């Protein structure tokens, strides 16, 4: 869902009122905070969650750097069933 398209439930403020917080994985890892990162969209069943910076190489950085992940073929659908998608 996109803020700029008005598709975020209970939020009507628009993009101009959104605050972006920027940090680094290294900075966050040094804290006592609970944190994680994923190798894909967090809602996808095939996505893995990690909590160690040693796992960062498991992220397909070429896909992350694209504007639209699916548009560049980061997902291969074997069937129409969303649960069957595989990364390649």
C-alpha positions, 0 to 999 in steps of 0.5 A: 500500500502506498501513502502517496496513493492514499492507501494506508488505513487511518492515515490521511496526511499525505507524503509530505507529513511522513518522517523517514528515519535513516540508520545503518544495520551496523549502528542498529546491531550495536544497540540492545534493540530487537531487530531483523532484516529479510531477504524479501518482502516480509509478508511473503511465505518464502521470505527468511528473517535474519538477526545477524549481520553475517547473513547480509550476503543472503540478500539479493542486492541487485534486486533491492537496488531496482525500483520494482522487484517483480518487474525485473524477475526476482520472483519466478511463479511456478503456478498461480498459487502465490505460496508456490513462488520461488526466488532465483 
